[in-house]
Amino acid sequence: MENSLKYNSSGYRDKVAERAIRAADHTPHEISQLIEIIKKISSAYG
């Protein structure tokens, strides 16, 4: 998967697309925090 993000279908390196895909694939910090809070609450109530 790592190399497939670097090259387009023609085989040329596409840095702009690689950065865009990585940015879109990243979970926002606020969502990560919310998930952690929900997990802590869930574990407290079994």
mmCIF file as Biopython writes it, N, C-alpha, C and O atoms, coordinates in Angstrom:
data_model
#
loop_
_atom_site.group_PDB
_atom_site.id
_atom_site.type_symbol
_atom_site.label_atom_id
_atom_site.label_alt_id
_atom_site.label_comp_id
_atom_site.label_asym_id
_atom_site.label_entity_id
_atom_site.label_seq_id
_atom_site.pdbx_PDB_ins_code
_atom_site.Cartn_x
_atom_site.Cartn_y
_atom_site.Cartn_z
_atom_site.occupancy
_atom_site.B_iso_or_equiv
_atom_site.auth_seq_id
_atom_site.auth_asym_id
_atom_site.pdbx_PDB_model_num
ATOM 1   N N  . MET A ? 1  ? 0.830   -1.201 0.000   1.0 0.0 1  A 1 
ATOM 2   C CA . MET A ? 1  ? 0.000   0.000  0.000   1.0 0.0 1  A 1 
ATOM 3   C C  . MET A ? 1  ? 0.864   1.249  0.000   1.0 0.0 1  A 1 
ATOM 4   O O  . MET A ? 1  ? 0.511   2.248  -0.628  1.0 0.0 1  A 1 
ATOM 5   N N  . GLU A ? 2  ? 1.974   1.204  0.686   1.0 0.0 2  A 1 
ATOM 6   C CA . GLU A ? 2  ? 2.855   2.377  0.798   1.0 0.0 2  A 1 
ATOM 7   C C  . GLU A ? 2  ? 3.273   2.898  -0.574  1.0 0.0 2  A 1 
ATOM 8   O O  . GLU A ? 2  ? 3.172   4.097  -0.833  1.0 0.0 2  A 1 
ATOM 9   N N  . ASN A ? 3  ? 3.737   2.023  -1.449  1.0 0.0 3  A 1 
ATOM 10  C CA . ASN A ? 3  ? 4.188   2.458  -2.770  1.0 0.0 3  A 1 
ATOM 11  C C  . ASN A ? 3  ? 3.034   2.824  -3.696  1.0 0.0 3  A 1 
ATOM 12  O O  . ASN A ? 3  ? 3.203   3.638  -4.604  1.0 0.0 3  A 1 
ATOM 13  N N  . SER A ? 4  ? 1.867   2.232  -3.477  1.0 0.0 4  A 1 
ATOM 14  C CA . SER A ? 4  ? 0.740   2.522  -4.362  1.0 0.0 4  A 1 
ATOM 15  C C  . SER A ? 4  ? 0.265   3.965  -4.209  1.0 0.0 4  A 1 
ATOM 16  O O  . SER A ? 4  ? -0.341  4.506  -5.133  1.0 0.0 4  A 1 
ATOM 17  N N  . LEU A ? 5  ? 0.524   4.600  -3.069  1.0 0.0 5  A 1 
ATOM 18  C CA . LEU A ? 5  ? 0.138   5.996  -2.877  1.0 0.0 5  A 1 
ATOM 19  C C  . LEU A ? 5  ? 1.096   6.950  -3.579  1.0 0.0 5  A 1 
ATOM 20  O O  . LEU A ? 5  ? 0.725   8.082  -3.891  1.0 0.0 5  A 1 
ATOM 21  N N  . LYS A ? 6  ? 2.300   6.511  -3.826  1.0 0.0 6  A 1 
ATOM 22  C CA . LYS A ? 6  ? 3.317   7.386  -4.409  1.0 0.0 6  A 1 
ATOM 23  C C  . LYS A ? 6  ? 3.192   7.536  -5.916  1.0 0.0 6  A 1 
ATOM 24  O O  . LYS A ? 6  ? 3.626   8.544  -6.474  1.0 0.0 6  A 1 
ATOM 25  N N  . TYR A ? 7  ? 2.605   6.549  -6.583  1.0 0.0 7  A 1 
ATOM 26  C CA . TYR A ? 7  ? 2.601   6.544  -8.044  1.0 0.0 7  A 1 
ATOM 27  C C  . TYR A ? 7  ? 1.175   6.495  -8.582  1.0 0.0 7  A 1 
ATOM 28  O O  . TYR A ? 7  ? 0.309   5.821  -8.024  1.0 0.0 7  A 1 
ATOM 29  N N  . ASN A ? 8  ? 0.947   7.216  -9.670  1.0 0.0 8  A 1 
ATOM 30  C CA . ASN A ? 8  ? -0.370  7.190  -10.300 1.0 0.0 8  A 1 
ATOM 31  C C  . ASN A ? 8  ? -0.486  5.987  -11.222 1.0 0.0 8  A 1 
ATOM 32  O O  . ASN A ? 8  ? 0.433   5.171  -11.301 1.0 0.0 8  A 1 
ATOM 33  N N  . SER A ? 9  ? -1.605  5.873  -11.916 1.0 0.0 9  A 1 
ATOM 34  C CA . SER A ? 9  ? -1.836  4.694  -12.760 1.0 0.0 9  A 1 
ATOM 35  C C  . SER A ? 9  ? -0.882  4.616  -13.952 1.0 0.0 9  A 1 
ATOM 36  O O  . SER A ? 9  ? -0.703  3.542  -14.526 1.0 0.0 9  A 1 
ATOM 37  N N  . SER A ? 10 ? -0.270  5.737  -14.331 1.0 0.0 10 A 1 
ATOM 38  C CA . SER A ? 10 ? 0.696   5.746  -15.427 1.0 0.0 10 A 1 
ATOM 39  C C  . SER A ? 10 ? 2.097   5.375  -14.963 1.0 0.0 10 A 1 
ATOM 40  O O  . SER A ? 10 ? 2.999   5.204  -15.784 1.0 0.0 10 A 1 
ATOM 41  N N  . GLY A ? 11 ? 2.285   5.250  -13.657 1.0 0.0 11 A 1 
ATOM 42  C CA . GLY A ? 11 ? 3.584   4.883  -13.114 1.0 0.0 11 A 1 
ATOM 43  C C  . GLY A ? 11 ? 4.452   6.058  -12.713 1.0 0.0 11 A 1 
ATOM 44  O O  . GLY A ? 11 ? 5.593   5.874  -12.289 1.0 0.0 11 A 1 
ATOM 45  N N  . TYR A ? 12 ? 3.924   7.264  -12.843 1.0 0.0 12 A 1 
ATOM 46  C CA . TYR A ? 12 ? 4.686   8.462  -12.460 1.0 0.0 12 A 1 
ATOM 47  C C  . TYR A ? 12 ? 4.390   8.843  -11.013 1.0 0.0 12 A 1 
ATOM 48  O O  . TYR A ? 12 ? 3.291   8.605  -10.512 1.0 0.0 12 A 1 
ATOM 49  N N  . ARG A ? 13 ? 5.361   9.425  -10.360 1.0 0.0 13 A 1 
ATOM 50  C CA . ARG A ? 13 ? 5.211   9.841  -8.973  1.0 0.0 13 A 1 
ATOM 51  C C  . ARG A ? 13 ? 4.256   11.023 -8.897  1.0 0.0 13 A 1 
ATOM 52  O O  . ARG A ? 13 ? 4.382   11.982 -9.659  1.0 0.0 13 A 1 
ATOM 53  N N  . ASP A ? 14 ? 3.294   10.951 -7.969  1.0 0.0 14 A 1 
ATOM 54  C CA . ASP A ? 14 ? 2.284   11.996 -7.812  1.0 0.0 14 A 1 
ATOM 55  C C  . ASP A ? 14 ? 2.271   12.429 -6.345  1.0 0.0 14 A 1 
ATOM 56  O O  . ASP A ? 14 ? 1.510   11.890 -5.541  1.0 0.0 14 A 1 
ATOM 57  N N  . LYS A ? 15 ? 3.118   13.405 -6.001  1.0 0.0 15 A 1 
ATOM 58  C CA . LYS A ? 15 ? 3.273   13.851 -4.618  1.0 0.0 15 A 1 
ATOM 59  C C  . LYS A ? 15 ? 2.017   14.531 -4.079  1.0 0.0 15 A 1 
ATOM 60  O O  . LYS A ? 15 ? 1.683   14.376 -2.904  1.0 0.0 15 A 1 
ATOM 61  N N  . VAL A ? 16 ? 1.321   15.280 -4.929  1.0 0.0 16 A 1 
ATOM 62  C CA . VAL A ? 16 ? 0.121   15.994 -4.488  1.0 0.0 16 A 1 
ATOM 63  C C  . VAL A ? 16 ? -0.971  15.001 -4.090  1.0 0.0 16 A 1 
ATOM 64  O O  . VAL A ? 16 ? -1.595  15.155 -3.040  1.0 0.0 16 A 1 
ATOM 65  N N  . ALA A ? 17 ? -1.198  14.011 -4.901  1.0 0.0 17 A 1 
ATOM 66  C CA . ALA A ? 17 ? -2.213  13.005 -4.596  1.0 0.0 17 A 1 
ATOM 67  C C  . ALA A ? 17 ? -1.832  12.213 -3.348  1.0 0.0 17 A 1 
ATOM 68  O O  . ALA A ? 17 ? -2.694  11.895 -2.528  1.0 0.0 17 A 1 
ATOM 69  N N  . GLU A ? 18 ? -0.564  11.898 -3.202  1.0 0.0 18 A 1 
ATOM 70  C CA . GLU A ? 18 ? -0.102  11.150 -2.029  1.0 0.0 18 A 1 
ATOM 71  C C  . GLU A ? 18 ? -0.386  11.925 -0.750  1.0 0.0 18 A 1 
ATOM 72  O O  . GLU A ? 18 ? -0.892  11.361 0.220   1.0 0.0 18 A 1 
ATOM 73  N N  . ARG A ? 19 ? -0.059  13.227 -0.742  1.0 0.0 19 A 1 
ATOM 74  C CA . ARG A ? 19 ? -0.323  14.053 0.447   1.0 0.0 19 A 1 
ATOM 75  C C  . ARG A ? 19 ? -1.813  14.167 0.729   1.0 0.0 19 A 1 
ATOM 76  O O  . ARG A ? 19 ? -2.229  14.120 1.886   1.0 0.0 19 A 1 
ATOM 77  N N  . ALA A ? 20 ? -2.622  14.315 -0.317  1.0 0.0 20 A 1 
ATOM 78  C CA . ALA A ? 20 ? -4.068  14.454 -0.147  1.0 0.0 20 A 1 
ATOM 79  C C  . ALA A ? 20 ? -4.689  13.179 0.427   1.0 0.0 20 A 1 
ATOM 80  O O  . ALA A ? 20 ? -5.551  13.236 1.304   1.0 0.0 20 A 1 
ATOM 81  N N  . ILE A ? 21 ? -4.243  12.046 -0.072  1.0 0.0 21 A 1 
ATOM 82  C CA . ILE A ? 21 ? -4.775  10.771 0.423   1.0 0.0 21 A 1 
ATOM 83  C C  . ILE A ? 21 ? -4.379  10.566 1.876   1.0 0.0 21 A 1 
ATOM 84  O O  . ILE A ? 21 ? -5.201  10.143 2.689   1.0 0.0 21 A 1 
ATOM 85  N N  . ARG A ? 22 ? -3.134  10.861 2.209   1.0 0.0 22 A 1 
ATOM 86  C CA . ARG A ? 22 ? -2.693  10.700 3.599   1.0 0.0 22 A 1 
ATOM 87  C C  . ARG A ? 22 ? -3.452  11.642 4.541   1.0 0.0 22 A 1 
ATOM 88  O O  . ARG A ? 22 ? -3.809  11.247 5.651   1.0 0.0 22 A 1 
ATOM 89  N N  . ALA A ? 23 ? -3.698  12.866 4.113   1.0 0.0 23 A 1 
ATOM 90  C CA . ALA A ? 23 ? -4.426  13.828 4.949   1.0 0.0 23 A 1 
ATOM 91  C C  . ALA A ? 23 ? -5.877  13.398 5.138   1.0 0.0 23 A 1 
ATOM 92  O O  . ALA A ? 23 ? -6.428  13.534 6.230   1.0 0.0 23 A 1 
ATOM 93  N N  . ALA A ? 24 ? -6.498  12.881 4.080   1.0 0.0 24 A 1 
ATOM 94  C CA . ALA A ? 24 ? -7.892  12.448 4.167   1.0 0.0 24 A 1 
ATOM 95  C C  . ALA A ? 24 ? -8.025  11.181 5.000   1.0 0.0 24 A 1 
ATOM 96  O O  . ALA A ? 24 ? -9.068  10.954 5.613   1.0 0.0 24 A 1 
ATOM 97  N N  . ASP A ? 25 ? -7.002  10.364 5.032   1.0 0.0 25 A 1 
ATOM 98  C CA . ASP A ? 25 ? -7.030  9.103  5.755   1.0 0.0 25 A 1 
ATOM 99  C C  . ASP A ? 25 ? -6.776  9.286  7.252   1.0 0.0 25 A 1 
ATOM 100 O O  . ASP A ? 25 ? -6.999  8.358  8.029   1.0 0.0 25 A 1 
ATOM 101 N N  . HIS A ? 26 ? -6.319  10.450 7.660   1.0 0.0 26 A 1 
ATOM 102 C CA . HIS A ? 26 ? -5.965  10.720 9.046   1.0 0.0 26 A 1 
ATOM 103 C C  . HIS A ? 26 ? -7.208  11.073 9.863   1.0 0.0 26 A 1 
ATOM 104 O O  . HIS A ? 26 ? -8.006  11.912 9.445   1.0 0.0 26 A 1 
ATOM 105 N N  . THR A ? 27 ? -7.375  10.437 11.026  1.0 0.0 27 A 1 
ATOM 106 C CA . THR A ? 27 ? -8.503  10.733 11.915  1.0 0.0 27 A 1 
ATOM 107 C C  . THR A ? 27 ? -8.235  12.042 12.645  1.0 0.0 27 A 1 
ATOM 108 O O  . THR A ? 27 ? -7.168  12.203 13.238  1.0 0.0 27 A 1 
ATOM 109 N N  . PRO A ? 28 ? -9.178  12.984 12.617  1.0 0.0 28 A 1 
ATOM 110 C CA . PRO A ? 28 ? -8.995  14.252 13.326  1.0 0.0 28 A 1 
ATOM 111 C C  . PRO A ? 28 ? -8.795  14.033 14.823  1.0 0.0 28 A 1 
ATOM 112 O O  . PRO A ? 28 ? -9.342  13.093 15.400  1.0 0.0 28 A 1 
ATOM 113 N N  . HIS A ? 29 ? -8.018  14.896 15.438  1.0 0.0 29 A 1 
ATOM 114 C CA . HIS A ? 29 ? -7.668  14.773 16.856  1.0 0.0 29 A 1 
ATOM 115 C C  . HIS A ? 29 ? -8.910  14.766 17.745  1.0 0.0 29 A 1 
ATOM 116 O O  . HIS A ? 29 ? -8.975  14.003 18.708  1.0 0.0 29 A 1 
ATOM 117 N N  . GLU A ? 30 ? -9.890  15.605 17.434  1.0 0.0 30 A 1 
ATOM 118 C CA . GLU A ? 30 ? -11.104 15.685 18.250  1.0 0.0 30 A 1 
ATOM 119 C C  . GLU A ? 30 ? -11.863 14.364 18.246  1.0 0.0 30 A 1 
ATOM 120 O O  . GLU A ? 30 ? -12.412 13.955 19.269  1.0 0.0 30 A 1 
ATOM 121 N N  . ILE A ? 31 ? -11.895 13.702 17.106  1.0 0.0 31 A 1 
ATOM 122 C CA . ILE A ? 31 ? -12.587 12.414 17.007  1.0 0.0 31 A 1 
ATOM 123 C C  . ILE A ? 31 ? -11.848 11.358 17.818  1.0 0.0 31 A 1 
ATOM 124 O O  . ILE A ? 31 ? -12.471 10.543 18.499  1.0 0.0 31 A 1 
ATOM 125 N N  . SER A ? 32 ? -10.527 11.373 17.745  1.0 0.0 32 A 1 
ATOM 126 C CA . SER A ? 32 ? -9.728  10.417 18.525  1.0 0.0 32 A 1 
ATOM 127 C C  . SER A ? 32 ? -9.970  10.600 20.014  1.0 0.0 32 A 1 
ATOM 128 O O  . SER A ? 32 ? -10.106 9.622  20.749  1.0 0.0 32 A 1 
ATOM 129 N N  . GLN A ? 33 ? -10.025 11.850 20.461  1.0 0.0 33 A 1 
ATOM 130 C CA . GLN A ? 33 ? -10.294 12.131 21.871  1.0 0.0 33 A 1 
ATOM 131 C C  . GLN A ? 33 ? -11.680 11.630 22.276  1.0 0.0 33 A 1 
ATOM 132 O O  . GLN A ? 33 ? -11.836 11.028 23.338  1.0 0.0 33 A 1 
ATOM 133 N N  . LEU A ? 34 ? -12.672 11.873 21.445  1.0 0.0 34 A 1 
ATOM 134 C CA . LEU A ? 34 ? -14.035 11.437 21.730  1.0 0.0 34 A 1 
ATOM 135 C C  . LEU A ? 34 ? -14.109 9.919  21.846  1.0 0.0 34 A 1 
ATOM 136 O O  . LEU A ? 34 ? -14.772 9.398  22.742  1.0 0.0 34 A 1 
ATOM 137 N N  . ILE A ? 35 ? -13.445 9.219  20.962  1.0 0.0 35 A 1 
ATOM 138 C CA . ILE A ? 35 ? -13.435 7.752  21.004  1.0 0.0 35 A 1 
ATOM 139 C C  . ILE A ? 35 ? -12.809 7.258  22.303  1.0 0.0 35 A 1 
ATOM 140 O O  . ILE A ? 35 ? -13.315 6.320  22.920  1.0 0.0 35 A 1 
ATOM 141 N N  . GLU A ? 36 ? -11.715 7.883  22.719  1.0 0.0 36 A 1 
ATOM 142 C CA . GLU A ? 36 ? -11.067 7.491  23.977  1.0 0.0 36 A 1 
ATOM 143 C C  . GLU A ? 36 ? -11.996 7.722  25.167  1.0 0.0 36 A 1 
ATOM 144 O O  . GLU A ? 36 ? -12.048 6.890  26.073  1.0 0.0 36 A 1 
ATOM 145 N N  . ILE A ? 37 ? -12.722 8.824  25.182  1.0 0.0 37 A 1 
ATOM 146 C CA . ILE A ? 37 ? -13.651 9.121  26.277  1.0 0.0 37 A 1 
ATOM 147 C C  . ILE A ? 37 ? -14.770 8.088  26.293  1.0 0.0 37 A 1 
ATOM 148 O O  . ILE A ? 37 ? -15.135 7.592  27.359  1.0 0.0 37 A 1 
ATOM 149 N N  . ILE A ? 38 ? -15.314 7.759  25.140  1.0 0.0 38 A 1 
ATOM 150 C CA . ILE A ? 38 ? -16.388 6.757  25.067  1.0 0.0 38 A 1 
ATOM 151 C C  . ILE A ? 38 ? -15.887 5.401  25.554  1.0 0.0 38 A 1 
ATOM 152 O O  . ILE A ? 38 ? -16.610 4.698  26.259  1.0 0.0 38 A 1 
ATOM 153 N N  . LYS A ? 39 ? -14.669 5.023  25.192  1.0 0.0 39 A 1 
ATOM 154 C CA . LYS A ? 39 ? -14.092 3.760  25.648  1.0 0.0 39 A 1 
ATOM 155 C C  . LYS A ? 39 ? -13.934 3.739  27.161  1.0 0.0 39 A 1 
ATOM 156 O O  . LYS A ? 39 ? -14.215 2.721  27.793  1.0 0.0 39 A 1 
ATOM 157 N N  . LYS A ? 40 ? -13.485 4.852  27.760  1.0 0.0 40 A 1 
ATOM 158 C CA . LYS A ? 40 ? -13.314 4.919  29.214  1.0 0.0 40 A 1 
ATOM 159 C C  . LYS A ? 40 ? -14.654 4.821  29.931  1.0 0.0 40 A 1 
ATOM 160 O O  . LYS A ? 40 ? -14.777 4.125  30.939  1.0 0.0 40 A 1 
ATOM 161 N N  . ILE A ? 41 ? -15.657 5.522  29.407  1.0 0.0 41 A 1 
ATOM 162 C CA . ILE A ? 41 ? -16.990 5.461  30.014  1.0 0.0 41 A 1 
ATOM 163 C C  . ILE A ? 41 ? -17.557 4.048  29.903  1.0 0.0 41 A 1 
ATOM 164 O O  . ILE A ? 41 ? -18.134 3.529  30.859  1.0 0.0 41 A 1 
ATOM 165 N N  . SER A ? 42 ? -17.393 3.434  28.743  1.0 0.0 42 A 1 
ATOM 166 C CA . SER A ? 42 ? -17.905 2.073  28.534  1.0 0.0 42 A 1 
ATOM 167 C C  . SER A ? 42 ? -17.234 1.075  29.460  1.0 0.0 42 A 1 
ATOM 168 O O  . SER A ? 42 ? -17.895 0.196  30.014  1.0 0.0 42 A 1 
ATOM 169 N N  . SER A ? 43 ? -15.932 1.204  29.632  1.0 0.0 43 A 1 
ATOM 170 C CA . SER A ? 43 ? -15.247 0.254  30.508  1.0 0.0 43 A 1 
ATOM 171 C C  . SER A ? 43 ? -15.625 0.472  31.970  1.0 0.0 43 A 1 
ATOM 172 O O  . SER A ? 43 ? -15.613 -0.478 32.753  1.0 0.0 43 A 1 
ATOM 173 N N  . ALA A ? 44 ? -15.960 1.698  32.352  1.0 0.0 44 A 1 
ATOM 174 C CA . ALA A ? 44 ? -16.377 1.970  33.734  1.0 0.0 44 A 1 
ATOM 175 C C  . ALA A ? 44 ? -17.721 1.341  34.048  1.0 0.0 44 A 1 
ATOM 176 O O  . ALA A ? 44 ? -17.979 0.957  35.189  1.0 0.0 44 A 1 
ATOM 177 N N  . TYR A ? 45 ? -18.581 1.231  33.039  1.0 0.0 45 A 1 
ATOM 178 C CA . TYR A ? 45 ? -19.914 0.649  33.240  1.0 0.0 45 A 1 
ATOM 179 C C  . TYR A ? 45 ? -20.017 -0.791 32.780  1.0 0.0 45 A 1 
ATOM 180 O O  . TYR A ? 45 ? -21.100 -1.375 32.775  1.0 0.0 45 A 1 
ATOM 181 N N  . GLY A ? 46 ? -18.884 -1.362 32.392  1.0 0.0 46 A 1 
ATOM 182 C CA . GLY A ? 46 ? -18.842 -2.779 32.022  1.0 0.0 46 A 1 
ATOM 183 C C  . GLY A ? 46 ? -19.433 -3.021 30.685  1.0 0.0 46 A 1 
ATOM 184 O O  . GLY A ? 46 ? -19.475 -4.162 30.225  1.0 0.0 46 A 1 
#
